[in-house]
Amino acid sequence: MSQVVNWKPDEQGLVQVLDLLIKSRKGSSEVQKECLTKLTEFNNTVPDFNNYLAYIFTKCKEIEVPERQAAGLILKANLKQKLVFLEEPAKEHIKQLLLEALTDESEAIRNTSGTIITFILYSDGIENWMNCIQLLLTLLTSNNQNAVEGSLNAIVKVCEDNYAQFVDEQFSSQLNLLLPALIRFMEHPLEHVRRNSLSAILKFFQLEPLPKELLNFMENYLTALFQLANDPSERIRKYVCRAFVMLLDTPNYLTTAINTVIDYMIHCTASKNEELSLEACEFWTVFLDLEPQNPCQQFYSNLQNYLPQLVPVLMDNVIYTEEEQEQLILDSEAPYKDTDINPANYFVRPKGAIDTHYGNEGDVQDDEEDEGDEDDSDWEYDDFEGEDKWTVRKCSATTIDLLSNIYGSTMLQYLLPIIESRMKPELPWAVKESAILSLGAVSNGSMTGMLQYLPTLIPYLKVLLDDEQPLVRGITCWTISRYAKWITEQPADKYLEPVLAKLLDRILDSNKKVQEAACSSLAILEEKAEKLLIPYLKPILDTLSKAFQVYQKKNVFILYDAIRTLSDAVESHLNNEQFINTILPPLIEKWNTISDDDKDLYPLLECLTGVAAALGIGFKPFALPVYTRCLKLIEQTLQKEQQRRPQDEEVEKEFIICSLDLISGMTEGLGAAMNEIVMNSNLLNLLYLCMKDTSYDVRQSSFGVVGDLASSCIGLLRTALNEYIPILIQNLSSRSQSVCNNASWALGEIAVQVGGDMSPYANDILKKIIPILNNTNSHQSLMENAAVTFGRIGLVCPDITAPYLSNVCENWCMALTKISNDTEREHAFGGLCALIRKNPQAVLSGFGYVVDAICSYDNPPMELKKEFETLLKGFKDGMGQQWSAYITHFPPELVIKLRENYNI
């Protein structure tokens, strides 16, 4: 070791390396390239080359700083490759020089040294440099200001990159040294020292659970933090706001000071400094999070007392600044750039019991949570600032929305007077725009209180759709969409019809952002109105068709969505020759002009999926060329996957997924007419490959096609069932519940068509379906489809299924009450009756659940109702005098239904 510690460079070698470093920066490009090649050669052939670099970096103060810094950066790059191979003496020598460099007069050298030290701790582990923290803290207490700043900078970097290592118990002593030192330096006279100290401490608040060492020093930390809250530096106050946000995960530490914190955060939210205001506003989004387990709920009564102060601040924050106004108006009038258009996201829809909470490939965890929610009650207004930019305005509007969800109509007494004052015509348009935005923000949480105002508000908003300012027209479209459900529940001629007419005008607005807002608003209105739109299909389709002629690419994507949503809403009512001739030509024109490798096909394929399903037989003239191209897209993508080398990027499977879903939509719409289109193609072979694909979404979509083919083209599908069914059964235990959902649905569809031929597979299916029904964590949609499939297997294979009934009766019956599809419900309940006939003993202990399920079925088919009556009377007669006592345990409404519907 002494040899390394006493290492000195060879003078000739040192001069040579220095010369290369200088020329690598200042020579011609050719000379620079030669120098870098030579330095690389030294690195590979000179064993102590890293010592030269460390020496130049730390000791050679006579040369320019950029050359010294270059030596340090090359050293770091070398250590990334060779640190693990260095002997301990060599490491120690480099470490000592790096610590010395922290005291250098040059800030660049100090910072680079801190970066290299941080890398060594990250790569080699803190346990292999246990005294590093102690050495840094020693420098931190030095009288040398360079040493203080260099060591503190290094500590901050160490905390940023290595904080997770401190979870280990062996580093407890390190934290016990580090934390009190950092807390003391939160009171340092220099602003950047105070800021960096707090920044370093905040890294440890990202650990879960919080280190016990941090909890032990919490009182000292909070004292220092509250002192910093009044710091004259806005940058430090921004970090203080961040610190309070992090404390919301353990809010009990704020209990005694919560009113002070609330008051402080309101004050910072009102700051004219945008960064400080945004950091403070983030506090409210965490504080008011709607998760049921949010620990901050204990403070909601405290915050309610501050609403008179907080609401006006938030309302001021949602007003565009003058600079924003000018820029946004210019942007809204300029053509879209390619960077304005986000990559197309494709949503794979589950089959059977539809639930929009399903995600795509993200939902693969066993304990999965909802991945998304398409309901318009979520706060998601992509205003004119661009959807990726999180601003004080958006954060404040989100907070207003959250407040309305928590305090309901109570919010309105503080909000509505401000809104009313901002609606005066003489005020600037941006003030009026902020009021309209706020009306939309409270629509979900404060709807009860808003009901009395809507009869006058909606007509007023309709007038504002003609406002001269595009930003006012755009936000009005969005706010109207937030009240779409109420609009559809009122007399159509008074609200729906005039609002729809104005929205259609705005869809053809000259401003691209208004077009976007109006088209999105229409899509939401379509979801809520559904069949109410049938009388207005002609003007809607005329408008959407015209929009293709004027829309830029980004808005065409939104237009596709509006057409898809309309198709889902009105279904077969779209199958009208006039309507087909209006909306299909522009879609087919796009279809013919977009190339096979263009991702713009994704949203068009999704749109056509809904259109094909809605048009039914009306889509037949277009079906063959569309179907043929879908197969081509699937084949091309599968071929790319087969040819992909290990080092190549993953092949994007969206072309397969979208194409499969479109084939599914065509099959659903065309029914038996799909036979002649599919008959002479290689669809079944492609489906087999897709069913075995590694992508969850590809498998999910392929299972959807199998289920649709089973329903419409079972003769064609029969030849492949021996290969398909085992794959479907295997995927009943998939980690992706949406894949499992479609596999279950497809098996049920096959069972209905092939009847008793399902017997060889029934036991294997039931062994996979029953755990789903008995798993309380199964998604509701999956539970419903599993309930349908269990019933269908029971219907066609009752002898095999009946012995399983006692294992699943109660949970199955509860799931049966949720089924909404008429055909699926009839099959499932038919299976229930068949199984009870075979094994009545299985339901004795849970017969109350059977009764509840039967009574949940409103207006069952006559034949099925007679079976229900026979079944219920049989159990009543079997119980004899005990029946009267038995039904006393039923809810009163259930007893009433039994008497009224079944005379029992």
Protein Blocks (a to p, Z undefined) as FASTA:
>chain_A
ZZmmmpccdfklmmmmmmmmmmmmmmcfklmmmmmmmmmmmmmmmmklmmmmmmmmmmmm
mbcfklmmmmmmmmmmmmmmmmmmpcfklmmmmmmmmmmmmmpmblklmmmmmmmmmmmm
mmnopklommlmmmmmmmmmpcblklmmmmmmmmmmmmmmmmmmmmpmklmmmmmmmmmm
mmmmmmgfblklmmmmmmmmmmmmmpccddfklmmmmmmmmmmmmmmmmpcblklmmmmm
mmmmmmmmmmmlmmmmmmmmmmmmmmmmmpmblklmmmmmmmmmmmmocbfklmklmmmm
mmmmmmmmmmmmmmmmmpccfklmmmmmmmmmpccdfklpccdddddddehjadfkbcck
llmcfbbcdfbdfbfkbgcddcfnojklccfklmmmmmmmmmmmmnmmmlmmmmmmmmmm
mmpfkbcfklmmmmmmmmmmmmmmmmmmmmmmmmmmmmmmmmmmmpfblklmmmmmmmmm
mmmmmmmmmcfklmmmmmmmmmmmmmmpcbfklmmmmmmmmmmmmmmnmmmmmmmmmmmm
mmmmmmmmmpcfklmmmmmmmmmmmmmmnmmmlmcfklmmmmmmmmmmmmmmpcfklckl
mmmmmmmmmmmmmnmmmlmmmmmmmmmmmmmmmmmmmmmmmmpcfkbccddfklmmmmmm
mmmmmmmmnmmmlmmmmmmmcklmmmmmmmmpmblklmmmmmmmmmmmmmmmmmmmmmmm
mmmmmmmmmmmmgfblklmmmmmmmmmmmmmmnmmmlmmmmmmmmmmmmmmmmmmkbcfk
lmmmmmmmmmmmmmmmmmlmmmmmmmmmmmmmmmmmmpmblklmmmmmmmmmmmmmmmmm
lmmmmmmmmmmmmmmmghiafklmmmmmmmmmmmmmmnmmmmmmmmmmpcfklmmmmmmm
noZZ
